[in-house]
C-alpha cells in the first residue's frame, strides 16, 4: 500500500533532529497568589483600618472629615503612584532615582527580575505600601487642615519623598549599596512618614482648642486591630513568595506586636496610674513598626524583645513630647521613633547569639550598625526637608489651615433638611 506524500513527510520529520524550544519563564502561581493576597491585606490595614483608628482618635464632629481625607489621599496617591511613583522608585535607573521606563505602569515584565512573580503583582504590592504610607499623614494634623490641601500634599509627597527613599533602599539604590537593611519598611515607610508628620505638625501648628481624647475608643481599637491583621500582608508580602520566610516574618510580627502591647500598658500604669485600652493598640503598633526592619531575620525571642523595647521607647517619648507636638494619632512617635528603633535594634538581634539568622560572611557588625544609623538619619532629614519645602510651596497656592470658628465647631456639617452629613 502506497502512503500519501503528506503522511510520508510527517513520518520522516519524526526522525529528523528537532530544534530546541526556547524556555519561557513562567510565574509561580502560588507565589503570585500569595503576593496578591498580601496586597489586599495591606489595603485592609489602610482602608478601613487606619481610617477607623484615626476617626476614633478625633472629636465626634470631625470624625467624618478625617475619614474623608484618608479616602481622598488614598485615591490620589494610588493614581499618582501608578502614573509615575512606581517608575521613579523601581524602574531601572541610577543609584538615586528610577527612570521613566514604567510610567503609567507601562513595560511591566512577565516576571519581576529575580523573582517568581509577574511584575504586575509586584507593582500592586508596592502600590498598597505607598497607599498606607500616604494615609498616615492626615492624622498628624487632624481637625485643622483643609481636605483639598491634604489631598494635594500627600500624593505629591509620595513622588518627592517616598519614591526616592524606596529606590535608595528597596531597588538597589545608593543606601542599599552601603549596606543599609530594611526588610519591610521600618525606614522606607515609617521613618519617612513619621518624620514628615513631625514637620507637618510644626508648620501647621497645634489645634486652637485644647486637644481632647478621641471620641470613640471602640473605633480606635477596631481600626488598630484591622491594621494589626493587615501588617501580616506587609511582612509576609515582602518575602515575595509563599515561603518559610513569609511564615517566619508573620510569627515574628505577631510576637513583637503582642510584646509591644503589654509594654505600653505597663508603662501607662507606671506613669499615669492606669492602663488605657487605646494604649494597648498603640504599643502593638510600635512593635509592628519596629519589627518591620527585621521580621524574618530574628528569632522569636528577639522579636519579643524588639517589640517590648520599641513600645517602651515610644511611650517614654510620648510622655516627654505630648505637650510639644499636637499629633492626634502619634504618627511621629509610633512610626518615626518606632521605625528608628527597629532599624537600629536589627543589628544585635540578627546575630546567631541572639537567635537570629546571622550576617553573611565578611559583613562587619560595627559597620552595619553605623550604616543603619546613617540610613535612618539620611531618610529622616530627607523626609523633613522635602515635606517642609512641599508644604510651604503648596501653602502659597492654598491655605492649609481652617478658620478658627470652623475648628471650634468641628469639621463635619449636618445637611439640614436632607439625609447625611457634609464635611469641610
Buried (B, 14 or more C-beta within 10 A) or exposed (E): EEEEEEEEEEEEEEEEEEEEEEEEEEBBEEBBBBBBBBBBBBBBBBBBBBBBBBBBBBBEBBBBBBBBBBBBBBBBBBEBBBBBBBBBBBBEBEEEBBEEEBBEBEEBEEBBEEBBBBBBBBBBBBBBBBBBBBBBBBBBBBBBBBBBBBBBBBBBBBBBBBBBBBBBBBBBBBBBEBBBBBBBBBBBBBBBBBBBBBBBBBBBEBBBEEBEEBBBBEBBBBBBBBBBBBBBBBBBBBBBBBBEBBEBBBBBBBBBBBBBBBBBBBBBEEEEEEBBEBBBBBBBBBBBBBBBBBBBBBBBEBBBBBBBBBBBBBBBBBEEBEEEBBBBBBBBBBBBBBBBBBBBBBBBBBBEEBBBBEBEEEEEEEEBBBBBBBBBEBBBEBBBBBBBEBBEEBBEEEEBBBEEEBBEBBBBBEEEEEEEBBBB
